[in-house]
Amino acid sequence: MPRPTVSLRIDEENRDLMRRVNVRLHDDPMFSEALEALLADKNATAYMRADEVERRLAEIANRLSALEGK
């Protein structure tokens, strides 16, 4: 049975990811349930990359130094 075509505008960096999601949705009937659960749980993706944490901490340290006149 042919599948309908969907056209999405996504960032180039996510192109391969979207293709893999599409294949997995087609090949694994349970994947849609797992994906739905992930999308429904706002805390499931509440993380930050380590380099972003370090950048933000450095920004805070710089602000504190400026406020303390150092």
A tleap script that builds the chain and sets N, CA, C and O, in Angstrom:
source leaprc.protein.ff14SB
mol = sequence {
  NMET PRO ARG PRO THR VAL SER LEU ARG ILE
  ASP GLU GLU ASN ARG ASP LEU MET ARG ARG
  VAL ASN VAL ARG LEU HIE ASP ASP PRO MET
  PHE SER GLU ALA LEU GLU ALA LEU LEU ALA
  ASP LYS ASN ALA THR ALA TYR MET ARG ALA
  ASP GLU VAL GLU ARG ARG LEU ALA GLU ILE
  ALA ASN ARG LEU SER ALA LEU GLU GLY CLYS
}
set mol.1.N position { 0.841 -1.175 0.000 }
set mol.1.CA position { 0.000 0.000 0.000 }
set mol.1.C position { 0.891 1.244 0.000 }
set mol.1.O position { 1.747 1.386 0.873 }
set mol.2.N position { 0.702 2.136 -0.956 }
set mol.2.CA position { 1.549 3.338 -1.010 }
set mol.2.C position { 1.271 4.266 0.167 }
set mol.2.O position { 0.142 4.401 0.638 }
set mol.3.N position { 2.331 4.886 0.612 }
set mol.3.CA position { 2.221 5.844 1.714 }
set mol.3.C position { 2.098 7.244 1.139 }
set mol.3.O position { 2.688 7.535 0.098 }
set mol.4.N position { 1.339 8.119 1.800 }
set mol.4.CA position { 1.233 9.498 1.312 }
set mol.4.C position { 2.553 10.238 1.484 }
set mol.4.O position { 3.363 9.901 2.347 }
set mol.5.N position { 2.747 11.223 0.671 }
set mol.5.CA position { 3.941 12.060 0.723 }
set mol.5.C position { 3.688 13.252 1.636 }
set mol.5.O position { 2.620 13.865 1.609 }
set mol.6.N position { 4.690 13.563 2.440 }
set mol.6.CA position { 4.624 14.729 3.317 }
set mol.6.C position { 5.851 15.580 3.025 }
set mol.6.O position { 6.964 15.063 2.927 }
set mol.7.N position { 5.649 16.858 2.889 }
set mol.7.CA position { 6.751 17.772 2.631 }
set mol.7.C position { 6.981 18.620 3.881 }
set mol.7.O position { 6.058 19.253 4.392 }
set mol.8.N position { 8.225 18.624 4.366 }
set mol.8.CA position { 8.575 19.386 5.563 }
set mol.8.C position { 9.753 20.298 5.269 }
set mol.8.O position { 10.635 19.951 4.483 }
set mol.9.N position { 9.765 21.431 5.882 }
set mol.9.CA position { 10.933 22.317 5.813 }
set mol.9.C position { 11.670 22.163 7.125 }
set mol.9.O position { 11.159 22.528 8.184 }
set mol.10.N position { 12.878 21.617 7.051 }
set mol.10.CA position { 13.668 21.383 8.251 }
set mol.10.C position { 15.084 21.879 8.012 }
set mol.10.O position { 15.520 22.049 6.874 }
set mol.11.N position { 15.786 22.106 9.104 }
set mol.11.CA position { 17.184 22.496 8.994 }
set mol.11.C position { 17.981 21.344 8.388 }
set mol.11.O position { 17.686 20.176 8.640 }
set mol.12.N position { 18.971 21.674 7.604 }
set mol.12.CA position { 19.802 20.670 6.936 }
set mol.12.C position { 20.397 19.691 7.945 }
set mol.12.O position { 20.516 18.500 7.657 }
set mol.13.N position { 20.767 20.182 9.118 }
set mol.13.CA position { 21.396 19.316 10.116 }
set mol.13.C position { 20.447 18.234 10.637 }
set mol.13.O position { 20.908 17.238 11.196 }
set mol.14.N position { 19.134 18.406 10.467 }
set mol.14.CA position { 18.157 17.421 10.935 }
set mol.14.C position { 17.639 16.505 9.823 }
set mol.14.O position { 16.792 15.645 10.065 }
set mol.15.N position { 18.139 16.689 8.640 }
set mol.15.CA position { 17.629 15.935 7.489 }
set mol.15.C position { 17.795 14.422 7.660 }
set mol.15.O position { 16.845 13.665 7.459 }
set mol.16.N position { 18.990 13.989 8.026 }
set mol.16.CA position { 19.226 12.565 8.207 }
set mol.16.C position { 18.398 12.015 9.361 }
set mol.16.O position { 17.875 10.904 9.277 }
set mol.17.N position { 18.278 12.778 10.425 }
set mol.17.CA position { 17.469 12.361 11.568 }
set mol.17.C position { 16.019 12.126 11.144 }
set mol.17.O position { 15.423 11.117 11.522 }
set mol.18.N position { 15.451 13.035 10.371 }
set mol.18.CA position { 14.065 12.888 9.929 }
set mol.18.C position { 13.908 11.671 9.022 }
set mol.18.O position { 12.893 10.979 9.088 }
set mol.19.N position { 14.890 11.407 8.187 }
set mol.19.CA position { 14.834 10.204 7.345 }
set mol.19.C position { 14.849 8.943 8.200 }
set mol.19.O position { 14.112 7.994 7.933 }
set mol.20.N position { 15.695 8.938 9.233 }
set mol.20.CA position { 15.771 7.770 10.119 }
set mol.20.C position { 14.473 7.586 10.900 }
set mol.20.O position { 14.011 6.461 11.088 }
set mol.21.N position { 13.887 8.695 11.354 }
set mol.21.CA position { 12.598 8.613 12.053 }
set mol.21.C position { 11.543 8.034 11.116 }
set mol.21.O position { 10.753 7.179 11.516 }
set mol.22.N position { 11.530 8.495 9.886 }
set mol.22.CA position { 10.554 8.010 8.917 }
set mol.22.C position { 10.702 6.502 8.682 }
set mol.22.O position { 9.712 5.771 8.659 }
set mol.23.N position { 11.931 6.052 8.510 }
set mol.23.CA position { 12.172 4.622 8.299 }
set mol.23.C position { 11.727 3.828 9.519 }
set mol.23.O position { 11.084 2.786 9.394 }
set mol.24.N position { 12.075 4.328 10.697 }
set mol.24.CA position { 11.711 3.621 11.925 }
set mol.24.C position { 10.200 3.572 12.109 }
set mol.24.O position { 9.663 2.548 12.531 }
set mol.25.N position { 9.507 4.670 11.796 }
set mol.25.CA position { 8.045 4.670 11.882 }
set mol.25.C position { 7.447 3.629 10.943 }
set mol.25.O position { 6.462 2.973 11.281 }
set mol.26.N position { 8.030 3.483 9.792 }
set mol.26.CA position { 7.537 2.515 8.808 }
set mol.26.C position { 7.840 1.078 9.229 }
set mol.26.O position { 6.996 0.195 9.081 }
set mol.27.N position { 9.036 0.846 9.750 }
set mol.27.CA position { 9.490 -0.518 10.037 }
set mol.27.C position { 9.109 -1.037 11.419 }
set mol.27.O position { 9.035 -2.249 11.620 }
set mol.28.N position { 8.867 -0.147 12.369 }
set mol.28.CA position { 8.641 -0.552 13.758 }
set mol.28.C position { 7.308 0.000 14.246 }
set mol.28.O position { 7.217 1.181 14.581 }
set mol.29.N position { 6.276 -0.832 14.293 }
set mol.29.CA position { 4.949 -0.350 14.684 }
set mol.29.C position { 4.882 0.255 16.086 }
set mol.29.O position { 4.020 1.093 16.348 }
set mol.30.N position { 5.769 -0.151 16.984 }
set mol.30.CA position { 5.749 0.365 18.353 }
set mol.30.C position { 6.489 1.700 18.481 }
set mol.30.O position { 6.344 2.389 19.490 }
set mol.31.N position { 7.269 2.065 17.482 }
set mol.31.CA position { 8.053 3.295 17.575 }
set mol.31.C position { 7.163 4.520 17.697 }
set mol.31.O position { 7.514 5.462 18.407 }
set mol.32.N position { 6.032 4.529 17.030 }
set mol.32.CA position { 5.147 5.705 17.109 }
set mol.32.C position { 4.672 5.934 18.540 }
set mol.32.O position { 4.530 7.080 18.968 }
set mol.33.N position { 4.422 4.851 19.287 }
set mol.33.CA position { 4.003 5.007 20.679 }
set mol.33.C position { 5.125 5.597 21.533 }
set mol.33.O position { 4.886 6.464 22.374 }
set mol.34.N position { 6.340 5.122 21.310 }
set mol.34.CA position { 7.483 5.650 22.057 }
set mol.34.C position { 7.708 7.121 21.711 }
set mol.34.O position { 7.997 7.933 22.589 }
set mol.35.N position { 7.578 7.449 20.457 }
set mol.35.CA position { 7.761 8.835 20.013 }
set mol.35.C position { 6.672 9.739 20.587 }
set mol.35.O position { 6.954 10.855 21.021 }
set mol.36.N position { 5.444 9.264 20.590 }
set mol.36.CA position { 4.337 10.030 21.184 }
set mol.36.C position { 4.598 10.280 22.670 }
set mol.36.O position { 4.375 11.387 23.160 }
set mol.37.N position { 5.066 9.264 23.385 }
set mol.37.CA position { 5.350 9.417 24.814 }
set mol.37.C position { 6.462 10.437 25.035 }
set mol.37.O position { 6.388 11.246 25.961 }
set mol.38.N position { 7.478 10.403 24.201 }
set mol.38.CA position { 8.571 11.365 24.309 }
set mol.38.C position { 8.066 12.793 24.077 }
set mol.38.O position { 8.420 13.709 24.819 }
set mol.39.N position { 7.258 12.971 23.067 }
set mol.39.CA position { 6.733 14.304 22.763 }
set mol.39.C position { 5.780 14.810 23.845 }
set mol.39.O position { 5.687 16.015 24.077 }
set mol.40.N position { 5.079 13.900 24.501 }
set mol.40.CA position { 4.130 14.295 25.541 }
set mol.40.C position { 4.817 14.651 26.855 }
set mol.40.O position { 4.247 15.368 27.678 }
set mol.41.N position { 6.036 14.156 27.059 }
set mol.41.CA position { 6.753 14.379 28.318 }
set mol.41.C position { 7.730 15.541 28.155 }
set mol.41.O position { 8.822 15.374 27.612 }
set mol.42.N position { 7.332 16.702 28.621 }
set mol.42.CA position { 8.175 17.894 28.460 }
set mol.42.C position { 9.507 17.765 29.195 }
set mol.42.O position { 10.487 18.402 28.810 }
set mol.43.N position { 9.552 16.959 30.235 }
set mol.43.CA position { 10.801 16.775 30.980 }
set mol.43.C position { 11.751 15.781 30.312 }
set mol.43.O position { 12.931 15.732 30.660 }
set mol.44.N position { 11.262 15.000 29.373 }
set mol.44.CA position { 12.098 13.989 28.724 }
set mol.44.C position { 13.254 14.619 27.954 }
set mol.44.O position { 14.309 14.006 27.798 }
set mol.45.N position { 13.056 15.817 27.484 }
set mol.45.CA position { 14.110 16.491 26.721 }
set mol.45.C position { 14.639 17.721 27.449 }
set mol.45.O position { 15.236 18.601 26.830 }
set mol.46.N position { 14.424 17.785 28.749 }
set mol.46.CA position { 14.880 18.929 29.536 }
set mol.46.C position { 16.338 18.718 29.940 }
set mol.46.O position { 16.637 18.447 31.102 }
set mol.47.N position { 17.207 18.842 29.001 }
set mol.47.CA position { 18.630 18.682 29.246 }
set mol.47.C position { 19.374 19.793 28.510 }
set mol.47.O position { 18.806 20.494 27.671 }
set mol.48.N position { 20.628 19.934 28.835 }
set mol.48.CA position { 21.442 20.942 28.185 }
set mol.48.C position { 22.824 20.343 27.952 }
set mol.48.O position { 23.371 19.670 28.826 }
set mol.49.N position { 23.372 20.582 26.800 }
set mol.49.CA position { 24.701 20.067 26.501 }
set mol.49.C position { 25.719 20.661 27.459 }
set mol.49.O position { 25.575 21.798 27.909 }
set mol.50.N position { 26.743 19.888 27.765 }
set mol.50.CA position { 27.760 20.310 28.734 }
set mol.50.C position { 28.430 21.612 28.309 }
set mol.50.O position { 28.689 22.470 29.152 }
set mol.51.N position { 28.715 21.777 27.023 }
set mol.51.CA position { 29.376 23.010 26.585 }
set mol.51.C position { 28.473 24.226 26.770 }
set mol.51.O position { 28.959 25.329 27.020 }
set mol.52.N position { 27.165 24.030 26.648 }
set mol.52.CA position { 26.237 25.141 26.879 }
set mol.52.C position { 26.175 25.477 28.368 }
set mol.52.O position { 26.108 26.653 28.727 }
set mol.53.N position { 26.197 24.471 29.238 }
set mol.53.CA position { 26.229 24.709 30.690 }
set mol.53.C position { 27.477 25.497 31.048 }
set mol.53.O position { 27.404 26.476 31.790 }
set mol.54.N position { 28.629 25.072 30.523 }
set mol.54.CA position { 29.891 25.765 30.797 }
set mol.54.C position { 29.858 27.201 30.287 }
set mol.54.O position { 30.345 28.108 30.962 }
set mol.55.N position { 29.290 27.417 29.100 }
set mol.55.CA position { 29.206 28.772 28.547 }
set mol.55.C position { 28.362 29.665 29.448 }
set mol.55.O position { 28.735 30.805 29.727 }
set mol.56.N position { 27.230 29.148 29.900 }
set mol.56.CA position { 26.347 29.943 30.755 }
set mol.56.C position { 26.964 30.231 32.113 }
set mol.56.O position { 26.815 31.333 32.640 }
set mol.57.N position { 27.661 29.245 32.689 }
set mol.57.CA position { 28.329 29.477 33.965 }
set mol.57.C position { 29.432 30.525 33.827 }
set mol.57.O position { 29.598 31.370 34.706 }
set mol.58.N position { 30.176 30.474 32.741 }
set mol.58.CA position { 31.215 31.476 32.507 }
set mol.58.C position { 30.600 32.859 32.354 }
set mol.58.O position { 31.155 33.846 32.838 }
set mol.59.N position { 29.455 32.932 31.683 }
set mol.59.CA position { 28.750 34.210 31.522 }
set mol.59.C position { 28.314 34.751 32.880 }
set mol.59.O position { 28.455 35.946 33.140 }
set mol.60.N position { 27.797 33.904 33.733 }
set mol.60.CA position { 27.381 34.320 35.079 }
set mol.60.C position { 28.585 34.778 35.892 }
set mol.60.O position { 28.519 35.796 36.582 }
set mol.61.N position { 29.689 34.029 35.816 }
set mol.61.CA position { 30.905 34.404 36.546 }
set mol.61.C position { 31.405 35.760 36.077 }
set mol.61.O position { 31.834 36.573 36.895 }
set mol.62.N position { 31.358 36.016 34.785 }
set mol.62.CA position { 31.793 37.314 34.251 }
set mol.62.C position { 30.899 38.438 34.745 }
set mol.62.O position { 31.393 39.516 35.076 }
set mol.63.N position { 29.613 38.211 34.801 }
set mol.63.CA position { 28.685 39.223 35.304 }
set mol.63.C position { 28.942 39.518 36.779 }
set mol.63.O position { 28.939 40.675 37.200 }
set mol.64.N position { 29.166 38.454 37.562 }
set mol.64.CA position { 29.448 38.660 38.978 }
set mol.64.C position { 30.743 39.446 39.168 }
set mol.64.O position { 30.812 40.339 40.013 }
set mol.65.N position { 31.747 39.119 38.399 }
set mol.65.CA position { 33.027 39.849 38.497 }
set mol.65.C position { 32.825 41.317 38.143 }
set mol.65.O position { 33.400 42.198 38.783 }
set mol.66.N position { 32.021 41.575 37.140 }
set mol.66.CA position { 31.750 42.963 36.745 }
set mol.66.C position { 30.999 43.705 37.849 }
set mol.66.O position { 31.299 44.862 38.142 }
set mol.67.N position { 30.026 43.036 38.456 }
set mol.67.CA position { 29.274 43.659 39.545 }
set mol.67.C position { 30.135 43.924 40.782 }
set mol.67.O position { 29.940 44.912 41.490 }
set mol.68.N position { 31.088 43.026 41.025 }
set mol.68.CA position { 31.978 43.178 42.187 }
set mol.68.C position { 33.153 44.076 41.867 }
set mol.68.O position { 33.971 44.347 42.745 }
set mol.69.N position { 33.259 44.539 40.651 }
set mol.69.CA position { 34.333 45.443 40.260 }
set mol.69.C position { 35.684 44.772 40.148 }
set mol.69.O position { 36.712 45.413 40.363 }
set mol.70.N position { 35.699 43.507 39.819 }
set mol.70.CA position { 36.967 42.785 39.682 }
set mol.70.C position { 37.392 42.684 38.242 }
set mol.70.O position { 38.438 42.107 37.946 }
savepdb mol mol.pdb
quit
